[in-house]
Amino acid sequence: MNFSRDKIPATVPLPLGERLGAGLESELIEAAKKNPQHFRALYEKYFKDVYLFIYRRLDDEHDAADFAQQVFLKAMQHLKYYEDRGVPFGAWLIRIASNEVNQYFRDRKKERTVSMELTDLNEILDENDSHLIQERREAAMKAIKKLNAEELELIEMRFFEKRSFAEVAEIKGLTENNAKVKVHRIIERLRKQLSTQVKAA
C-alpha cells in the first residue's frame, strides 16, 4: 500500500501528539489487522510524531521522510503482533522508529544529532536560572552527548520530547519503574559530574 504525505516543516516543534480516543483507536487497530486499508487513519494520525522523532535525530528532512515511510510499512506488516498495553499506539510506532534510527547509526558509525533547549538543560541540572553561564551550559551539552546511545535516548524522550515514563517504557521495552530508575541514575550522574567540574574550575 502506498501512502503520500506533504512534507512537514522541520521547524514544527515535536508535539506530544493529538491522540485518537482510546476506544476508537483500538477499534481502528483491530480493523486494520483484518483490512490494511484501515491503517490509513492511524498513519494520518501519527505521521507527524514519527517524522519529527526521526528528524530530530537525523537532521535531514528527506531522510526523515524516507525513514518514516519505512516505519509505517514495518508497522503495517507487523500489526498482527501488536498488543494494547495501555499507552498510545504511537509509542509502538516510535519504538520501531527508534530501532531503525539506532541501527542506521550503528551501521554507519556516525554521530547523532542532539536537539535541546536551554529550558531542558535547566530541568536536567535542576536549575531555576534561565541564563545558565555559557561554560556550564557547554559542559552540560558535552556531558549529555557523551552518554551511550540508550542513555541519550532516555534523556531525549523524557526531557526534550516531554514523554511520560509510561510512554518511554513502552518505546524502550522497559517497565515504567525501570524507566524511572534509569533516568534518575543518569541525571544524578550528570549532575555529579558537572558539580565536580565546577569545583575543579
DRENROBA-950095 format. One record per residue: x, y, z of N, C-alpha, C in turn; residue in one letter. Coordinates in pm, whole numbers, padded with zeros to 5 digits. Atoms other than C-alpha are relative to their C-alpha. Example, Ala and Ser with C-alpha at 12.3 -4.5 7.8 and 13.67 -1.06 7.14 Angstrom:
2
R 00089 -00119 00000 01230 -00450 00780 00090 00120 00000 a;
R -00082 -00119 -00006 01367 -00106 00714 -00077 00109 00073 s;
This chain:
201
R 00085 -00120 00000 00000 00000 00000 00087 00124 00000 m;
R -00078 -00123 00007 00137 00341 -00095 -00075 00114 00065 n;
R 00057 -00117 -00065 00069 00641 00127 00079 00120 -00044 f;
R -00073 -00123 00031 00158 01000 00049 -00028 00100 00110 s;
R 00017 -00101 -00105 00211 01291 00283 00082 00122 -00039 r;
R -00077 -00122 00028 00311 01653 00227 00110 00014 00102 d;
R -00113 -00018 -00090 00648 01743 00376 -00037 00093 00115 k;
R 00028 -00080 -00119 00621 01878 00729 00120 00087 00028 i;
R -00115 -00086 -00027 00841 02183 00801 00077 -00048 00121 p;
R -00084 00048 -00110 01134 02093 01024 -00012 00087 00123 a;
R 00008 -00093 -00113 01060 02395 01241 -00118 -00029 00092 t;
R 00114 00032 -00085 00740 02242 01376 00050 -00069 00125 v;
R -00050 00063 -00123 00804 02159 01745 -00057 -00140 00015 p;
R 00045 00136 -00021 00779 01796 01844 -00121 00002 00093 l;
R 00120 -00002 -00081 00420 01753 01971 -00011 -00123 00088 p;
R 00031 00119 -00078 00301 01523 02241 -00096 -00087 -00080 l;
R 00085 00078 00089 00057 01419 01973 -00146 00010 00039 g;
R 00143 00003 -00025 -00317 01464 01943 -00040 -00146 -00010 e;
R 00029 00142 -00005 -00447 01125 02040 -00143 -00031 -00044 r;
R 00133 00052 00026 -00735 00933 01896 -00057 -00048 00133 l;
R 00060 00055 -00120 -00983 00836 02162 00039 -00146 00015 g;
R -00050 00135 -00023 -00871 00512 02323 -00089 -00106 -00064 a;
R 00093 00098 00057 -01184 00326 02217 00007 -00004 -00150 g;
R -00003 -00008 00145 -01177 00449 01859 00133 -00054 -00054 l;
R -00130 00047 00044 -00804 00382 01827 00007 -00153 00004 e;
R 00000 00146 -00012 -00845 00024 01950 -00082 -00064 -00112 s;
R 00085 00052 00107 -01126 -00030 01700 00071 00009 -00134 e;
R -00072 -00017 00126 -00914 00107 01417 00113 -00102 -00014 l;
R -00110 00096 00004 -00621 -00115 01508 -00052 -00139 -00033 i;
R 00057 00132 00027 -00838 -00425 01514 -00051 -00009 -00143 e;
R 00049 00000 00137 -00997 -00325 01185 00117 -00008 -00099 a;
R -00117 00000 00088 -00653 -00262 01030 00068 -00136 -00003 a;
R -00058 00135 -00002 -00537 -00608 01137 -00071 -00090 -00101 k;
R 00080 00080 00093 -00816 -00751 00922 00004 00055 -00143 k;
R -00002 -00065 00131 -00801 -00498 00639 00097 00117 00002 n;
R -00103 -00105 -00002 -00486 -00287 00573 -00049 00138 -00042 p;
R 00052 -00131 00041 -00699 -00012 00418 -00032 00088 00120 q;
R 00035 -00075 -00121 -00800 00089 00771 00125 00058 00069 h;
R -00124 -00050 -00060 -00435 00154 00857 00023 00147 -00032 f;
R -00020 -00139 00043 -00455 00487 00675 -00032 00101 00111 r;
R 00039 -00094 -00107 -00631 00657 00967 00109 00010 00106 a;
R -00109 -00001 -00097 -00350 00555 01203 00122 00069 -00057 l;
R -00111 -00066 00069 -00092 00668 00950 -00016 00151 00004 y;
R 00027 -00144 00002 -00255 01009 00916 00011 00060 00140 e;
R -00001 -00051 -00137 -00281 01045 01293 00142 00015 00054 k;
R -00130 00006 -00066 00077 00958 01382 00120 00034 -00088 y;
R -00113 -00027 00088 00286 01052 01081 00088 00114 00054 f;
R -00078 -00115 -00047 00389 01389 01227 00088 -00037 00119 k;
R -00077 00041 -00117 00500 01238 01558 00122 -00083 -00041 d;
R -00108 00089 00044 00707 00970 01386 00104 00077 -00080 v;
R -00090 -00077 00084 00854 01206 01128 00091 00091 00084 y;
R -00077 -00095 -00080 00963 01462 01387 00094 -00072 00097 l;
R -00090 00081 -00084 01106 01195 01618 00127 -00034 -00078 f;
R -00114 00038 00085 01328 01081 01332 00080 00122 -00043 i;
R -00070 -00120 00047 01409 01430 01205 00092 00057 00107 y;
R -00083 -00055 -00108 01539 01541 01544 00129 -00076 00014 r;
R -00119 00081 -00013 01791 01260 01526 00086 -00002 -00126 r;
R -00075 00001 00126 01890 01270 01158 00036 00140 -00049 l;
R -00020 -00137 00045 01862 01646 01099 00000 00010 -00152 d;
R 00011 00000 00147 01768 01577 00736 -00145 -00030 -00035 d;
R 00143 00015 00029 01413 01628 00609 -00028 -00116 -00095 e;
R 00024 00104 00099 01441 01396 00310 00019 -00139 00060 h;
R -00026 00129 -00063 01597 01109 00506 -00106 -00032 00105 d;
R 00102 00021 -00103 01347 01158 00788 -00131 -00047 -00062 a;
R 00123 00040 00069 01056 01131 00545 00010 -00144 -00050 a;
R -00020 00138 00048 01203 00812 00393 -00007 -00098 00116 d;
R 00000 00088 -00116 01260 00661 00736 -00142 -00015 00054 f;
R 00137 00006 -00051 00906 00749 00844 -00084 -00096 -00083 a;
R 00074 00093 00087 00766 00564 00542 00037 -00144 00032 q;
R -00045 00136 -00035 00976 00259 00635 -00063 -00046 00130 q;
R 00058 00033 -00131 00848 00273 00991 -00145 -00044 -00015 v;
R 00141 00035 00016 00484 00269 00883 -00018 -00127 -00081 f;
R 00007 00124 00075 00548 -00007 00632 00025 -00119 00092 l;
R -00029 00108 -00095 00705 -00223 00904 -00114 -00017 00100 k;
R 00111 00006 -00096 00425 -00133 01143 -00119 -00073 -00060 a;
R 00113 00065 00065 00162 -00242 00893 00026 -00150 -00017 m;
R -00035 00140 00021 00350 -00566 00823 -00003 -00080 00129 q;
R -00007 00068 -00128 00380 -00648 01193 -00119 00033 00092 h;
R 00112 -00045 -00081 00048 -00508 01311 -00069 -00115 00073 l;
R 00067 00115 -00062 -00088 -00855 01386 00063 -00037 00134 k;
R -00068 00031 -00125 00169 -00881 01667 -00019 00108 00107 y;
R 00017 -00111 -00094 00070 -00551 01830 -00097 -00038 00112 y;
R 00086 00021 -00117 -00075 -00574 02181 -00021 00133 00073 e;
R 00032 -00124 -00073 -00250 -00288 02360 00044 -00014 00145 d;
R -00051 00005 -00138 -00062 -00219 02686 -00037 00126 00078 r;
R 00048 -00116 -00074 -00249 00093 02790 00068 00131 -00032 g;
R -00063 -00124 00044 -00031 00351 02614 -00039 00023 -00146 v;
R 00040 -00029 00137 -00099 00527 02282 00071 -00088 -00103 p;
R -00056 00078 00110 -00040 00329 01962 00128 00065 -00053 f;
R -00118 -00073 00047 00213 00599 01874 00128 -00044 00068 g;
R -00120 00044 -00070 00453 00466 02137 00058 -00123 -00067 a;
R -00046 00120 00072 00471 00136 01947 00069 00040 -00129 w;
R -00061 -00050 00124 00544 00326 01626 00136 00063 00027 l;
R -00127 -00064 -00034 00815 00530 01796 00104 -00105 00037 i;
R -00094 00109 -00033 00969 00208 01925 00063 -00056 -00129 r;
R -00051 00046 00130 01002 00089 01564 00095 00104 -00058 i;
R -00084 -00108 00052 01141 00429 01461 00133 00006 00073 a;
R -00122 -00002 -00081 01392 00420 01746 00095 -00111 -00043 s;
R -00083 00112 00043 01517 00078 01640 00062 00026 -00137 n;
R -00049 -00029 00135 01551 00191 01278 00112 00104 00003 e;
R -00099 -00107 -00009 01741 00507 01366 00127 -00049 00067 v;
R -00118 00051 -00070 01972 00333 01611 00081 -00095 -00088 n;
R -00070 00091 00091 02053 00065 01354 00074 00079 -00108 q;
R -00061 -00086 00102 02126 00337 01098 00134 00055 00050 y;
R -00123 -00058 -00053 02385 00499 01324 00103 -00107 00035 f;
R -00095 00109 -00026 02537 00166 01427 00069 -00044 -00128 r;
R -00055 00045 00128 02583 00066 01064 00100 00099 -00058 d;
R -00084 -00104 00063 02741 00397 00962 00100 00062 00097 r;
R -00091 -00051 -00102 02919 00474 01289 00008 00153 -00005 k;
R 00009 -00146 00006 02801 00835 01264 -00048 00053 00134 k;
R 00048 -00064 -00122 02735 01081 01546 -00144 00045 -00018 e;
R 00140 -00040 00004 02374 01150 01630 -00017 00149 00022 r;
R 00039 -00137 -00030 02217 01493 01619 -00075 00001 00132 t;
R 00069 -00014 -00129 02105 01603 01966 -00061 00139 00005 v;
R 00070 -00129 -00005 01842 01878 01987 -00044 00027 00143 s;
R 00038 -00033 -00137 01798 02055 02318 -00018 00151 00015 m;
R 00025 -00140 -00029 01670 02383 02457 00057 00034 00137 e;
R -00055 -00045 -00128 01802 02592 02747 -00089 -00043 00115 l;
R 00091 00040 -00107 01490 02516 02949 00015 -00149 00032 t;
R -00022 00142 -00022 01559 02144 02900 00124 -00021 00087 d;
R -00123 00011 -00079 01911 02188 03038 -00025 00043 00144 l;
R 00032 -00044 -00135 01775 02381 03336 -00069 -00110 00080 n;
R 00074 00107 -00068 01540 02094 03418 00093 -00115 00035 e;
R -00095 00108 -00025 01816 01835 03387 00095 00035 00113 i;
R -00096 -00043 -00100 02055 02037 03601 -00065 00046 00129 l;
R 00075 -00044 -00117 01780 02130 03847 00034 00144 00035 d;
R -00033 -00141 -00017 01848 02500 03795 -00122 00084 -00035 e;
R 00110 -00091 00029 01599 02785 03803 00046 00120 -00084 n;
R -00054 -00113 00073 01830 03035 03638 -00021 -00019 -00150 d;
R 00024 00011 00143 01715 03096 03281 00120 00046 -00081 s;
R -00121 -00048 00070 02060 03234 03197 00121 -00077 00051 h;
R -00116 00081 -00039 02298 02945 03256 00126 00060 -00059 l;
R -00125 -00053 00053 02654 03066 03224 00047 -00090 -00114 i;
R -00035 00070 00123 02795 02968 02887 00086 -00123 00025 q;
R -00090 00111 -00024 03070 02747 03028 -00076 -00122 00055 e;
R 00077 00110 -00061 02827 02541 03237 -00096 -00061 -00101 r;
R 00091 00050 00103 02583 02513 02951 00076 -00089 -00098 r;
R -00079 00079 00095 02854 02390 02714 00046 -00130 00063 e;
R -00044 00120 -00070 02981 02145 02975 -00115 -00101 00009 a;
R 00117 00087 -00011 02629 02007 03020 -00029 -00066 -00135 a;
R 00027 00053 00133 02580 01964 02646 00103 -00106 -00039 m;
R -00106 00097 00031 02915 01786 02609 -00021 -00128 00080 k;
R 00023 00116 -00085 02833 01555 02901 -00115 -00084 -00053 a;
R 00116 00070 00053 02496 01466 02751 00035 -00075 -00128 i;
R -00038 00062 00127 02647 01393 02411 00094 -00119 00018 k;
R -00090 00112 -00027 02893 01152 02574 -00073 -00121 00058 k;
R 00078 00113 -00050 02613 00933 02708 -00005 -00108 -00107 l;
R 00014 00104 00101 02577 00596 02542 -00137 00014 -00068 n;
R 00119 -00018 00083 02300 00553 02285 -00129 -00017 00079 a;
R 00122 00023 -00076 02042 00411 02526 -00025 00112 00100 e;
R 00014 -00106 -00099 02108 00672 02795 -00043 00131 -00067 e;
R 00032 -00123 00072 02095 00956 02544 -00146 00001 -00042 l;
R 00138 00005 00047 01764 00840 02405 -00099 00013 00116 e;
R 00087 -00014 -00116 01611 00809 02751 -00012 00146 00042 l;
R 00001 -00142 -00037 01711 01168 02831 -00075 00082 -00103 i;
R 00070 -00072 00106 01588 01294 02496 -00151 -00016 00012 e;
R 00144 00025 -00002 01248 01130 02525 -00066 00060 00124 m;
R 00061 -00048 -00124 01190 01230 02887 00005 00152 00010 r;
R -00017 -00143 -00023 01325 01587 02891 -00017 00086 -00125 f;
R 00007 -00083 00119 01347 01711 02532 -00133 -00018 -00074 f;
R 00126 00028 00069 01034 01544 02395 -00118 -00009 00097 e;
R 00104 -00008 -00104 00840 01552 02727 -00094 -00121 -00001 k;
R 00082 00121 -00001 00718 01193 02704 -00018 -00049 00143 r;
R 00026 00057 -00133 00561 01024 03005 00090 -00121 00020 s;
R -00081 00120 -00026 00751 00745 03178 -00067 -00124 -00057 f;
R 00072 00115 00057 00480 00504 03063 00031 -00014 -00148 a;
R -00029 00003 00143 00544 00600 02702 00146 -00035 -00025 e;
R -00143 00032 00012 00923 00591 02744 00021 -00149 00021 v;
R -00014 00142 -00032 00892 00245 02898 -00046 -00087 -00116 a;
R 00052 00077 00113 00680 00116 02609 00096 00005 -00118 e;
R -00091 -00017 00114 00920 00255 02349 00127 -00080 00019 i;
R -00128 00065 -00027 01228 00111 02517 -00013 -00144 00048 k;
R 00019 00137 -00043 01074 -00220 02622 00036 -00022 00146 g;
R -00031 00006 -00143 01109 -00148 02994 -00129 00003 00081 l;
R 00112 -00028 -00088 00878 -00146 03292 00004 00150 00030 t;
R 00003 -00143 -00029 00765 00203 03392 00094 00034 00115 e;
R -00088 -00024 -00114 00952 00176 03722 00147 -00006 -00042 n;
R -00137 00012 00048 01269 00064 03547 00042 00123 -00079 n;
R -00029 -00122 00077 01248 00360 03311 00028 00116 00094 a;
R -00020 -00107 -00097 01217 00596 03609 00137 -00013 00067 k;
R -00128 00024 -00069 01516 00439 03785 00117 00033 -00093 v;
R -00109 -00025 00095 01735 00451 03473 00019 00150 -00023 k;
R -00010 -00145 00024 01654 00817 03404 00056 00070 00122 v;
R -00047 -00062 -00125 01709 00913 03768 00151 -00020 00016 h;
R -00142 00029 -00016 02050 00746 03774 00085 00079 -00100 r;
R -00073 -00076 00102 02158 00914 03451 00010 00147 00042 i;
R 00003 -00140 -00040 02052 01257 03579 00091 00025 00120 i;
R -00086 -00015 -00117 02224 01208 03913 00146 -00005 -00040 e;
R -00138 00010 00045 02543 01107 03735 00044 00126 -00073 r;
R -00031 -00123 00072 02530 01410 03507 00020 00117 00096 l;
R -00010 -00110 -00097 02470 01649 03797 00127 -00011 00082 r;
R -00121 00021 -00079 02752 01495 03999 00123 00033 -00083 k;
R -00112 -00026 00089 02987 01514 03703 00020 00150 -00021 q;
R -00008 -00144 00024 02906 01879 03636 00039 00074 00128 l;
R -00035 -00060 -00128 02930 01965 04007 00150 -00013 00027 s;
R -00143 00024 -00018 03278 01813 04018 00082 00093 -00089 t;
R -00070 -00088 00093 03381 02014 03714 00002 00144 00050 q;
R 00011 -00137 -00050 03259 02338 03872 00097 00021 00116 v;
R -00087 -00011 -00114 03452 02272 04194 00148 00001 -00041 k;
R -00138 00010 00047 03767 02191 03997 00042 00124 -00077 a;
R -00033 -00118 00082 03743 02510 03790 00055 00114 00086 a;
